[in-house]
Amino acid sequence: MELRGKLILVLGSLSVGVLVLNLSLLSNDALSHVRYAKADHTASGKYAHIDVNERNLQIRNSRMLLGRPVNKLTAQSENHPPTEYEHIRRKIDNGVTELWYYMSAQLDELMEDLNHNGRERVEEILENAGHQKRSILTDIYNLSRHDNHDKWRKKESEDLKQLVKKRLNYLQNPENCFEAKKIVCNVYDDICGFSCNAHHVANCLLVAYATNRTFVLESRGWQYSIEGWESVFQPLSDTCTTIGDVEAIEWTDPRSRKFKKAKAVRLPPFTVNPSPHFYPLAIPKDLSERLIRIHGFPFVWWFGQFMTYVMRPNDVMAYELELATLRLGFQHPIVGVHVRRTDKLLNEAEFHSIEEYMVHVEEFYLKLERREEVTVKRVYLATDDDKLLAEAEEKYPDYEFLTDTSISKAAALESRYSEFGLKGIVMDVHLLSQCDFIVCTMSSTVCRNSYALMQDLHVDASSYVHSLDSIYFFAGQNAHHHVALYPHEAQSPEEISFQPGDLISVTYHHLDDHNNHWDGYTRGRLDQMSGLYPSYKAESKVEIAEMPNYKEVDEM
């Protein structure tokens, strides 16, 4: 009876009311009034009635996250949907996913105490629930295609991308290079591979943008290629590629007089001290309302524009990428799988079997088959393990695996730091970003950079990735905060308690016993206490920072 009670509790405490609440907010009626109750699981295992006041609390907290006024929902104008509509639509999609994570994790745990018949029954429940989950997610997907806002989303996304690109071109090509103030960065051989350096270079451009300075990269003599960055990528400027005879000062507070007077400032890798307000995960205030409306993870879209700019292939590299695409038979639909082994397993990540990746590949195709016919299930396999392809093909004969084994061999430690190795990793990152979905480990910068680049190819690709270890993070980032939407009382010593409006600092450690994810819980810190809490009870706070608005560029 105890196990039966646990099973009932799991199935009955899935926060379905939260899903119903958010669905109701999408209707016009719910924008003005709601007359229903929702059930929420409490510490005692009973159900608490939550009235319209909590529904109003959720709306107020959601607007606080979005930086919106509390008095009323934003009226639709200029043919675009209200920001709250877009926010809640995405929140429902994420809520269904978190619901599934929680239910499947809890039932998997229960199965350890069940006999054979009991385990078979739970597996049947999970299979049926999986079908229902995919149906709901498909309906949410179709909703966004039939709400008369799809054309606007595509145009707004493209307009924003072109605007940022125009500003970057202006910033990087000053009329007078000698007079232009600059941010200068180096590539690093001793502490960084390619993807780590790409991350750093894109961040340097972001800092240059935020401080209204031209970015100069010093990369000649790089361990990958003596020609430096431009051996595979376009120059970052057509008119200003050196700081000349100026001696760059070391990083200091951008608000200081010393920084403002300096002709050139050198940015160190990763962590900067002091860390400026505009540092990741912040987005610019002048674009914030538009980014929050159009994208589920505004910062990764924002950083993706800088990553895209610094990784524009030169003519030779573009030709080789095109040849590789044709040679491999790279076609859609396709899922990218990045499996990092070798040096990463020494101290940065855990071993993950190919089966762990393929669970999420199969889930992608099961959902896709609800929307369209799938005749070939393709996987682009990017790995530094040249034996993995044979293993994958043997275990998953129904899939077509695309990979270039020469790239895998080039990624091996003994040949990685060469021009051939450089082109191989550039191809992997490029092709992963071109995929419809990526399964990877966010502890790897290859994964994070591919995910960032992917944002430039879609309206909103914030949910087009699944990581087997960490959630997304930015090396050296400022604090990532969640805002509590609902009250929570800790139900075990491993959990923390909070009240609506509390700011929770999300903690990151992919080698932790609890990795922040995929069981319906998140790990965070509040008032010097660190612990878990139900993911659906809090939401990411979008950090907004003052940056130059480049009005002179927008009016050109």
C-alpha positions in Angstrom: 0.0 0.0 0.0 2.9 2.4 0.7 4.2 2.0 -2.8 0.7 2.4 -4.2 0.3 5.5 -2.2 3.6 6.9 -3.6 2.5 6.1 -7.1 -0.8 7.9 -6.6 1.0 10.9 -5.1 3.4 11.1 -8.0 0.6 11.0 -10.6 -1.6 13.3 -8.6 1.0 16.0 -7.8 2.2 16.8 -11.2 1.3 20.5 -11.0 -1.3 20.0 -13.7 -3.0 23.1 -12.3 -0.1 25.2 -13.3 -0.4 24.0 -16.8 -4.2 24.8 -16.8 -3.5 28.2 -15.3 -1.1 29.2 -18.0 -3.4 27.8 -20.8 -6.2 29.9 -19.4 -4.1 33.0 -19.5 -3.8 32.6 -23.3 -7.5 33.0 -23.7 -9.0 36.5 -23.9 -11.3 35.7 -21.1 -8.5 34.9 -18.8 -6.8 38.2 -19.4 -9.6 39.8 -17.5 -10.9 37.2 -15.0 -10.4 33.6 -14.0 -12.9 31.6 -12.0 -11.3 28.3 -11.2 -9.1 26.7 -8.6 -5.9 24.8 -9.0 -4.3 22.2 -6.9 -0.7 22.3 -5.8 1.3 19.7 -3.9 2.2 20.9 -0.4 4.8 19.6 2.0 2.1 17.5 3.8 1.3 15.7 0.6 -2.2 17.2 0.6 -3.7 19.6 -1.9 -4.1 23.3 -1.3 -6.7 25.4 -2.9 -5.1 28.3 -4.8 -7.6 31.0 -5.7 -7.6 33.9 -8.2 -5.2 35.8 -6.0 -2.4 33.4 -6.7 -3.3 33.6 -10.4 -2.9 37.4 -10.1 0.4 36.9 -8.2 1.8 34.8 -11.0 0.9 37.4 -13.6 2.6 40.1 -11.5 5.7 38.0 -11.0 5.8 37.2 -14.7 5.7 40.9 -15.6 8.4 41.6 -13.1 10.6 39.0 -14.9 9.9 40.7 -18.2 10.4 44.2 -17.0 6.8 45.1 -17.7 4.4 47.3 -15.8 2.1 45.5 -13.4 -1.2 47.4 -14.0 -2.4 45.6 -17.1 -1.4 43.3 -19.9 0.4 45.0 -22.8 -2.1 45.8 -25.5 -1.4 44.4 -28.9 0.0 46.9 -31.3 1.8 47.1 -34.7 0.3 43.7 -35.4 2.5 41.9 -32.9 1.3 39.7 -30.0 1.5 41.0 -26.4 4.8 40.2 -24.7 2.9 38.3 -22.0 1.2 36.1 -24.6 4.5 35.0 -26.1 5.9 34.5 -22.6 3.1 32.3 -21.4 3.0 30.3 -24.6 6.6 29.4 -24.1 6.1 28.8 -20.4 3.4 26.2 -21.2 5.8 24.3 -23.5 8.5 24.4 -20.8 6.0 23.4 -18.1 4.9 20.3 -20.0 8.5 19.3 -20.4 9.3 19.9 -16.7 6.2 18.0 -15.8 7.5 15.0 -17.8 11.0 15.2 -16.2 9.4 15.1 -12.8 7.0 12.3 -13.5 9.5 10.1 -15.3 12.2 10.6 -12.7 9.9 9.8 -9.8 8.5 6.8 -11.5 11.9 5.5 -12.4 12.9 5.8 -8.7 9.7 4.0 -7.7 10.4 1.1 -10.0 13.5 0.1 -8.0 11.1 -1.0 -5.2 8.6 -2.8 -7.4 8.3 -6.4 -8.5 8.4 -7.5 -12.2 4.7 -6.9 -12.8 4.8 -3.5 -11.0 7.8 -2.4 -13.1 6.0 -3.4 -16.3 2.9 -1.4 -15.3 5.0 1.7 -14.6 6.8 1.3 -17.9 3.4 1.2 -19.6 2.3 4.3 -17.7 5.4 6.1 -18.9 4.9 5.0 -22.5 1.3 6.2 -22.5 2.2 9.5 -20.8 5.0 10.0 -23.3 2.4 9.8 -26.1 0.2 12.4 -24.4 3.1 14.7 -23.7 4.1 14.7 -27.4 0.5 15.4 -28.4 0.3 18.4 -26.1 3.7 19.8 -27.3 2.5 19.3 -30.9 -0.6 21.3 -30.1 1.5 24.1 -28.6 3.7 24.1 -31.6 0.7 24.3 -33.9 -0.8 27.1 -31.8 2.1 29.3 -32.7 1.7 28.6 -36.4 -2.0 29.4 -36.4 -2.4 32.4 -34.1 -1.8 34.9 -36.9 1.5 36.0 -35.5 3.9 33.6 -37.3 4.7 36.0 -40.1 5.4 38.8 -37.7 7.7 36.7 -35.6 9.8 35.8 -38.7 10.0 39.4 -39.8 10.8 40.7 -36.3 13.5 38.1 -35.9 15.1 39.0 -39.2 14.8 42.7 -38.5 16.6 42.4 -35.2 19.4 40.3 -36.6 20.0 42.8 -39.4 19.9 45.7 -36.9 22.6 44.1 -34.7 24.7 43.2 -37.8 24.5 46.8 -39.1 25.6 48.1 -35.7 28.6 45.7 -35.5 29.7 46.6 -39.0 29.6 50.3 -38.1 31.5 49.7 -34.8 34.2 47.5 -36.4 34.9 49.9 -39.3 35.4 53.4 -37.9 36.1 56.2 -40.3 39.3 57.0 -38.4 41.0 53.9 -37.0 43.7 56.0 -35.3 41.2 58.0 -33.3 38.9 55.1 -32.5 39.1 53.7 -29.0 39.6 50.0 -28.8 39.1 46.7 -26.9 42.0 44.4 -27.7 42.1 40.6 -27.1 44.5 37.7 -27.8 43.9 34.1 -28.5 45.3 31.8 -25.8 47.3 28.6 -26.6 48.1 27.4 -23.1 44.6 27.5 -21.5 42.3 27.2 -24.5 41.3 25.0 -27.4 39.4 26.4 -30.4 35.9 26.5 -29.0 37.2 28.1 -25.8 39.0 30.8 -27.9 35.9 31.3 -30.1 33.8 31.9 -26.9 36.4 34.4 -25.7 36.6 36.2 -29.1 32.9 36.6 -29.3 32.8 37.9 -25.7 35.5 40.5 -26.6 33.2 41.8 -29.4 30.3 41.9 -27.0 32.3 44.0 -24.5 33.5 46.3 -27.4 29.8 46.8 -28.4 28.8 47.6 -24.8 31.6 50.1 -24.4 31.4 51.6 -27.9 34.9 50.6 -28.8 36.3 48.8 -31.9 37.5 45.3 -31.2 41.0 44.3 -32.4 42.0 40.7 -32.2 45.7 39.7 -32.0 45.9 36.1 -33.2 49.0 35.7 -35.4 51.2 32.8 -34.4 48.2 30.8 -33.0 48.9 27.2 -32.2 46.3 26.1 -34.8 47.6 28.3 -37.6 50.4 30.8 -37.8 48.0 33.1 -39.8 45.7 33.3 -36.9 42.0 33.8 -36.8 41.8 34.9 -40.5 43.1 31.5 -41.7 39.5 30.3 -41.6 37.4 33.3 -40.8 36.7 36.7 -42.3 38.6 39.7 -40.8 36.7 41.3 -38.0 37.3 44.7 -39.6 38.0 46.0 -43.1 39.5 49.3 -41.8 40.9 48.8 -38.3 42.9 45.7 -37.4 45.6 47.0 -35.1 46.1 49.3 -32.1 49.3 50.7 -33.7 51.9 52.1 -31.3 49.3 52.5 -28.5 50.0 50.6 -25.3 46.8 48.9 -24.1 46.0 49.2 -20.4 44.8 46.2 -18.5 41.1 45.7 -17.7 39.6 48.2 -15.2 36.1 49.4 -14.2 34.4 50.7 -17.4 32.9 53.5 -15.4 36.3 54.8 -14.2 38.1 57.8 -15.7 41.1 55.6 -16.5 39.0 53.3 -18.7 37.2 56.2 -20.5 40.5 58.0 -21.3 42.3 54.9 -22.5 42.9 54.5 -26.2 43.0 50.7 -25.9 41.9 48.3 -23.1 43.0 44.6 -23.0 40.3 42.1 -22.0 41.5 39.1 -20.1 40.0 35.6 -20.8 36.9 34.5 -18.9 36.5 36.2 -15.6 37.0 40.0 -15.4 37.3 42.0 -12.2 35.4 44.1 -11.7 32.6 42.4 -13.7 30.6 45.1 -15.5 26.8 45.3 -15.4 26.6 44.6 -19.1 28.5 41.3 -18.8 26.6 38.0 -19.6 23.8 37.1 -19.0 22.6 40.7 -19.6 20.9 42.0 -22.8 20.8 45.7 -23.9 18.0 47.8 -22.6 17.2 49.4 -25.9 16.5 46.0 -27.5 15.2 44.2 -24.4 11.5 44.5 -25.0 11.8 43.2 -28.5 14.2 40.3 -27.5 12.0 39.2 -24.6 9.0 39.1 -26.8 10.6 37.1 -29.7 12.8 34.7 -27.8 12.7 32.2 -25.0 16.3 32.8 -23.9 17.1 36.4 -24.9 20.8 36.2 -23.8 21.7 33.2 -25.9 20.1 35.0 -29.0 22.1 38.1 -28.1 25.4 36.3 -27.7 24.6 34.2 -30.8 24.8 37.4 -32.9 28.4 38.0 -31.8 29.3 34.4 -32.2 27.9 34.5 -35.7 29.8 37.7 -36.6 33.3 36.4 -35.4 32.8 33.0 -37.0 31.9 34.1 -40.5 33.9 31.8 -42.7 36.4 33.2 -45.3 36.0 32.2 -48.9 38.2 29.2 -48.7 36.5 27.9 -45.5 33.0 28.6 -46.9 33.9 26.5 -49.9 35.1 23.7 -47.8 32.0 23.8 -45.6 29.8 23.6 -48.7 31.8 20.7 -50.1 31.5 18.9 -46.7 27.8 19.4 -46.6 27.4 17.9 -50.1 29.8 15.0 -49.4 28.1 14.0 -46.2 24.6 14.2 -47.7 23.6 16.7 -45.0 19.9 17.2 -45.3 16.9 18.0 -43.0 15.5 16.8 -40.8 18.7 16.0 -38.9 19.8 15.9 -35.2 23.3 16.9 -34.2 25.0 14.7 -31.6 28.2 15.9 -30.0 30.1 13.4 -28.0 33.2 14.7 -26.3 35.6 12.1 -24.9 39.4 12.1 -24.6 40.7 15.0 -22.5 37.3 16.1 -21.3 36.9 12.9 -19.2 40.0 13.7 -17.2 38.5 16.5 -15.1 35.7 18.3 -16.8 33.0 15.9 -17.6 31.6 12.4 -17.0 31.4 9.6 -19.5 28.0 9.3 -21.3 27.2 6.3 -23.5 25.8 6.7 -27.0 22.5 5.3 -25.6 22.1 8.3 -23.4 22.3 10.6 -26.4 20.0 8.5 -28.6 17.1 8.6 -26.1 16.7 12.3 -26.9 17.4 11.8 -30.6 14.5 9.3 -30.7 12.3 11.7 -28.7 12.9 14.5 -31.3 11.8 12.2 -34.2 8.8 10.9 -32.3 7.6 14.5 -31.8 8.5 15.4 -35.4 6.4 12.5 -36.8 3.3 14.1 -35.2 3.8 17.1 -37.5 5.2 15.6 -40.7 6.2 12.3 -42.4 9.8 11.3 -41.6 11.3 8.9 -44.1 14.9 9.1 -43.0 16.1 9.6 -39.4 19.5 11.4 -39.8 22.1 12.1 -37.1 25.2 14.2 -37.6 27.7 12.7 -35.2 30.5 15.0 -34.1 33.0 13.3 -31.8 36.7 13.0 -31.0 36.2 9.2 -30.6 36.8 7.7 -34.1 35.4 4.3 -33.0 32.0 5.7 -32.0 30.5 5.7 -35.5 30.8 1.9 -35.8 29.2 1.4 -32.4 26.3 3.8 -33.2 25.6 2.1 -36.5 25.5 -1.3 -35.0 23.2 -0.3 -32.1 20.9 1.9 -34.2 20.5 0.4 -37.7 17.3 2.4 -38.3 19.3 5.7 -38.3 21.5 7.2 -40.9 24.6 8.5 -39.2 26.6 11.2 -41.0 30.1 11.9 -39.8 33.6 12.6 -41.2 36.0 10.1 -39.5 38.9 12.3 -40.6 37.5 15.1 -38.4 37.3 12.6 -35.5 40.9 11.6 -36.0 42.0 15.2 -36.3 40.3 16.0 -33.0 42.5 13.5 -31.2 44.9 15.1 -28.8 48.0 14.3 -30.9 46.7 16.1 -34.1 44.2 18.6 -32.7 46.4 21.7 -32.7 47.0 22.0 -36.5 45.3 23.7 -39.4 43.7 20.5 -40.3 42.4 20.0 -36.8 41.2 23.6 -36.8 39.2 23.2 -40.0 37.7 19.9 -38.6 36.4 21.5 -35.4 35.1 24.5 -37.4 33.2 22.1 -39.6 31.8 20.3 -36.6 30.5 23.4 -34.9 29.1 24.8 -38.2 27.2 21.6 -39.0 26.0 21.1 -35.5 24.5 24.6 -35.6 22.8 23.8 -38.8 20.9 20.8 -37.3 17.3 20.9 -36.3 18.1 19.8 -32.7 21.3 19.2 -30.8 22.1 16.6 -28.1 25.3 17.3 -26.3 26.9 18.3 -23.0 26.8 22.0 -22.1 30.1 21.5 -20.1 31.7 21.6 -23.6 32.1 24.9 -25.3 31.5 23.1 -28.6 28.0 22.5 -27.5 27.4 26.0 -26.1 28.9 27.7 -29.2 26.9 25.5 -31.6 23.7 26.3 -29.6 24.5 30.1 -29.8 25.2 30.0 -33.5 21.9 28.1 -34.1 20.0 31.1 -32.8 20.9 33.1 -35.9 19.1 30.5 -38.1 15.7 30.4 -36.4 13.2 32.7 -34.9 13.5 31.0 -31.5 15.8 28.0 -31.1 16.0 28.3 -27.3 14.5 24.8 -26.9 16.3 23.1 -29.7 19.0 21.5 -27.5 19.2 18.9 -24.8 22.3 18.7 -22.6 23.2 15.5 -20.7 25.0 17.4 -18.0 25.0 21.1 -17.3 22.4 23.7 -18.1 23.7 26.6 -20.3 26.2 28.9 -18.7 28.7 31.5 -19.8 32.3 31.2 -18.4 32.8 34.2 -16.1 29.1 35.2 -16.1 27.4 37.4 -13.5 24.9 35.7 -11.3 22.0 33.9 -13.0 18.9 34.5 -11.0 15.5 32.8 -10.8 12.5 34.6 -9.4 10.1 32.6 -7.3 6.6 32.5 -8.8 5.0 30.4 -6.1 5.7 29.7 -2.4 7.7 26.6 -1.6 8.3 24.9 1.7 11.3 22.5 1.8 10.1 18.9 1.9 13.5 17.5 2.7 16.9 18.7 4.0 18.1 18.8 0.4 15.5 21.5 -0.5 15.3 25.2 0.1 12.2 27.3 1.0 11.1 30.6 -0.6 8.3 33.0 -1.1 7.0 34.6 -4.3 9.4 37.4 -5.5 12.5 35.9 -3.9 15.7 36.0 -6.0 17.4 32.6 -6.1 20.9 32.3 -7.5 21.1 29.3 -9.8 24.2 27.2 -9.1 26.2 25.3 -11.7 28.3 22.3 -11.4 28.0 19.5 -13.9 29.9 17.1 -11.8 27.6 17.5 -8.9 25.5 14.5 -7.8 22.5 16.5 -8.7 23.0 18.3 -12.0 20.3 20.9 -11.8 18.1 19.2 -14.3 16.0 16.6 -16.0 14.0 15.5 -12.9 11.8 18.6 -12.4 14.1 20.2 -9.8 16.7 23.0 -10.0 19.6 23.7 -7.6 20.0 27.2 -6.2 21.1 29.4 -3.4 19.0 31.7 -1.2 20.1 33.4 2.0 23.3 31.4 2.3 21.3 28.2 1.9 21.9 25.9 -1.1 19.4 23.3 -2.2 16.8 22.0 -4.7 13.4 23.4 -5.5 10.7 22.5 -8.1 11.7 24.1 -11.4 8.1 25.2 -12.3 7.9 27.3 -9.1 10.6 29.8 -10.3 11.6 31.4 -13.6 14.7 33.0 -15.1 15.1 36.7 -14.5 16.1 38.5 -17.6 19.0 40.8 -16.8 18.8 44.1 -18.6 21.8 46.6 -18.9 22.3 50.0 -20.3 24.5 49.8 -23.4 25.0 52.3 -26.3 21.9 52.6 -28.4 23.7 53.4 -31.7 20.9 55.8 -32.8 23.3 57.3 -35.4 23.5 53.8 -37.0 19.8 53.0 -36.9 19.1 56.3 -38.7 21.6 55.6 -41.5 
